[in-house]
Amino acid sequence: MVSSDLKRWLDNFLIAVVFLVFAGFVWFVFSVTGAFLGIPLGYKLWMRLWLPLFQPALGILMAGAVVSGVWGWLEKRRSQQS
């Protein structure tokens, strides 16, 4: 069914985005710690990537969570009506 394939694709895409956001957070923690200690661990690079990479990833993650939740609610409602 097209609907279930689309839902599966959306879920897989959101999983990839979650891992990207998590990796970005871990990188941020290490880079801030390194910057505080005077060790270059990529803080400046992380800051350059914040706007074009991490901020849109967070927006996609939040929008995807809302879409996934609404989708599940609609499927549940549709199955109750049948």
Contacts in CASP RR format, 6 or more apart in sequence:
PFRMAT RR
TARGET T0000
AUTHOR 0000-0000-0000
METHOD contacts of the structure
MODEL  1
MVSSDLKRWLDNFLIAVVFLVFAGFVWFVFSVTGAFLGIPLGYKLWMRLW
LPLFQPALGILMAGAVVSGVWGWLEKRRSQQS
7 68 0 8 1.000
7 71 0 8 1.000
10 64 0 8 1.000
10 67 0 8 1.000
10 68 0 8 1.000
10 71 0 8 1.000
11 68 0 8 1.000
14 61 0 8 1.000
14 64 0 8 1.000
14 65 0 8 1.000
14 68 0 8 1.000
17 57 0 8 1.000
17 60 0 8 1.000
17 61 0 8 1.000
18 61 0 8 1.000
20 53 0 8 1.000
20 54 0 8 1.000
20 57 0 8 1.000
21 54 0 8 1.000
21 57 0 8 1.000
21 58 0 8 1.000
21 61 0 8 1.000
24 46 0 8 1.000
24 54 0 8 1.000
27 42 0 8 1.000
27 46 0 8 1.000
28 46 0 8 1.000
30 41 0 8 1.000
31 41 0 8 1.000
31 42 0 8 1.000
31 43 0 8 1.000
31 46 0 8 1.000
32 43 0 8 1.000
33 41 0 8 1.000
34 40 0 8 1.000
34 41 0 8 1.000
34 43 0 8 1.000
35 41 0 8 1.000
35 43 0 8 1.000
END
